[in-house]
Amino acid sequence: MSPISLSEIVSALPADENWGPSTSTETTLDGVPYAPYSKGDKLGRMADWTSEGKDGRDGRGGRQQYNRSYRDQQVYGAGTSSLFAIQVAEDESSFSVVDNTRNTTKTRGFGRGGGTIFRGRGQRGGRNDRGGRGAFQRVGGGRGGQGGDRGYYDNRGGRGGRGGRRFGWKDYDKPQRNRDASVNVKPEWKMLEEIDFNRLTKLNLDTDDGEDLDSYGFLYYYDRTYDKQPAKATERKLNVVDRAAYNVTTSSDPIIQELAEKDEATIFATDNILSMLMCSPRSIYSWDLVILRQGNKVYLDKRDGSSLDMVTVNENAADAPLELSEGNKDSINAPGALALEATFINHNFANQTVSESDTAKFEMSHENPFYDPSEETDPLASKAYKYRRFDLSLNDEEPVHLIVRTELDAVMKNAVNGEDLFLTVKALNEFDHKAQGSGGALDWRSKLVSQRGAVVATEMKNNSCKLARWTVQSILANADVMKLGFVSRANPKNNDRHVILGVGAYKPREFANQMNLSLSNGWGIVRTIVDMCLKKPEGKYVLVKDPNKPVLRLYDVPMTTFDEEVEKDADQGEEEEEE
């Protein structure tokens, strides 16, 4: 073969300026190639190399293809995908492999794919449980299926025998809750700081165990009969016990005012307010604090009607109770109604579990500073107030001390040496373990005795913020034991009558370790917020937890903020008395 010259190669090149195959006018728009598409198609991927067709790579479908058919309908150009499909030869479509070997592997699936078996932890599925695509399956027995007409598996059956909602692939598009703020932010408020919870969790400040400055009030002795498990046929009812109890805010406390005049500390607070600030990274619902800066003093305060006085229920649950505006049909199971119920339960439970006796009670150094016999008709509740001081100084040159008013609920004799042990008494409440918002809780009536650890662990998960606050309050008060009562509704559909199912005793610091609660982190948060306020001029500030984000915001507000609301409430009270 004779060699080809360069001139021949050049002359063989196409004469036009374009390279490649010739372009037809049928598939071009202004000279640009395009693929026909439907205007209803949504823009998606430019190219999807993972698409294996409707039945998947092996033609069986199953869980890997659970959302592929829906997603393909949304992808750009899906309506014309057949234009680019490879045409399979006719002889290949009828070809199959015959395999006589027995396959012994058992498949476990979600229950929705073809040929899969749903097996929960509370019940076993059999061969007859096989369901076609999209078919409901009856889950027998246990609380996972809930029995009766509610025994169908509808993505809420829980993990076998455990009730509650199971979160799966359909929850990715679940709408976010839009909760209301605890206080309305007015236009004249000026935002100074915005602090993310991730920053707060990294703070750390080690401090001492604190020292007692003074104590007021008295304590009754705890009734040990409540520690015993009631008989199966009987239930101990929760009674309404009207006693005078006070929750005075920091700036209205006469004892704190005296200590401030003596220049005993820089920061003043109550255990209710301080515990909320120390446990703020665990909070979900909105709350607010009022911070007063007067000279070199900082008062951590609260406004009248603050949400800090209410006891939340299942605040940290994955599927927390819904508001009525969000579609909750049970008004008694809405967050506000549950908080009122829990606050009512805690007040009566602490008063009922003590043995009231004028001869057998523990007297503190001074009388209750808030009780006025001439005005009060109800007798005093068993309550002791301890004013304790903590050192939050970073160095010796700039001492920073905090004084907090702590509370104790009862006293108990040590069974070994007879010493007096100080107690805080709180109560967890069960509303309806089958209702929305229960957070997968166990049935306390049947499980509290045999599985108390599991019940407490579930409460730690669903009420992390509430239990952390109670634990911090017990540690601040230097309580020896924290009593936790388990109170349930006598009837799940009635929130007026309750029964006491049992009482547990825990050492506060050990309980904090079980909850992974760090006090040094809490002290670091307090010191950081106080330092922010000390750098600002004198005035009033409001710290607000965002209702929908893990964020704290510090506002500079006028000094008359919230005073107008107090005056309006006072005027309304006078008008009602006149009528």
TAHUPE-V411443 format. One record per helix or strand of 3 or more residues. SS is the DSSP state (H for helix, E for strand). FROM is the first residue (numbers start at 1). TO is the last residue. If there is no record, write none. Layout:
# TAHUPE-V411443
ss->[SS:SS]
from->[FROM:FROM]
to->[TO:TO]
This chain:
# TAHUPE-V411443
ss->[H:H:H:H:H:H:H:H:H:H:E:H:E:H:H:H:E:H:H:E:E:H:H:H:H:E:E:E:E:E:H:H:H:E:E:H:H:E:E:H]
from->[6:25:63:68:78:90:127:142:148:169:190:197:211:224:250:254:267:271:280:288:297:307:324:331:335:361:383:401:410:420:444:452:464:481:494:508:519:539:551:563]
to->[12:27:65:74:84:93:129:145:150:173:196:200:222:227:252:261:270:278:282:294:301:309:326:333:352:363:391:408:413:430:447:462:476:491:506:514:534:545:557:578]
